[in-house]
C-alpha cells in the first residue's frame, strides 16, 4: 500500500502535468459524486427492501412494494439478444474494413457507419415504431414463428403487433454497431504487420492468419469494444420505451414484450419524483444499473488482463 511519500512522488512537478492531473481528478470525482447522489437518494428503499429489491416481482407504489426482478430479466434478455445480433455484425464488419477492404473503400464505408452514432435515440425509436414495426409484424415475426416456432424462445406470442424484444434489440444493435465496429477495427489494426507476414510466410491462408493470429492478439481491444457496446445497450432508454412494449411480466419469447429498467425510470419519474419513497425506488433502479455496468467494466479489465498474460507466456 502506498504511503503519503509514495503518493507525493507520483504528483507531477511541471505545470501541464498538474493540469492534466486536475482534469483526471475531475473525471473521477464526477463518477464518485454521481454514485453518491444515486445511492443516497435510493438508500431508504434499498434498506427497506433488502434482497427483496432484486428478487421481488411486485412493483406497486400504493402498497410500497418494490421488486425489480422482472425489470432486471427484461433488461438482461434485451441486452443478450442485442449483443447476439450486434457482435457478429460489428466484428465481421471490422474484420472486413481492417483486413480485406482496400484503403479507399474503407475510407468510403467507415464514415457512414460512424454517422450512426450522431443520430438521436428518439429518431431510432420513431424509425422502429413507424417503419420496422409493420415489417416485423407481417413478415419477420411470422417467418421466425413458422420456421423456428417449435422452439419456445422463437414463438410469436403476440401476432397482432410487431412490438417485441426482437424489434427493440434490432434497433439497439444498429445503435451500438458503430461503437463496436470502430473500436474492433482499431484493435485489429494495432496488431503488428509482422505477425501477418510471418503467418503467411509459413503457409497459412489469410483467414487462418486472421482467426489464429490477429484475432487473439487483438482480443483485449475487441472485448473492450464489446463491453462498451454492452453498457450502451443496458443504458439506452428512449428507443426501448417505444419498441419493447413496457409490459411487466416474464418474457416467454424474443417475440414477446418486456420491460427494461431504464424504461421504468423514464416512464414513472415525471409523476412519482414528487413523492419521497417512489422517487427513492426509481433511483434504486439507477443504482442497480450503475452496479451492473461497474461489474461489466471490471470483467472487461479482468479478461483483458488475462489475455495479456497469456500472450506474454
Secondary structure, DSSP 4 states (H G I P E B T S, - for coil): ---HHHHHHTS--SHHHHHHHHHHHHHHHHHHHHHHHHHHHHHHHHHHHTTHHHH---EETTTTEE--HHHHHHHHHHHHHHHHHHHHHHHHHHHIIIIIS-HHHHHHHHHHHHHGGGS-HHHHHHHIIIIIHHHIIIIIHHHHHHHHTTSGGG--S-TT---SHHHHHHHHHHHHHHHHHHHHHHHHHTS-HHHHHHHHHTT--HHHHIIIIIHHHHHHHHHHHHHHHHHHHHH--HHHHHHSB---S---STTS-B--HHHHHHHHHHHHTTSHHHHHHHHHHHHHHHHHHHHHHHHHHHHHHHHHHHHH-
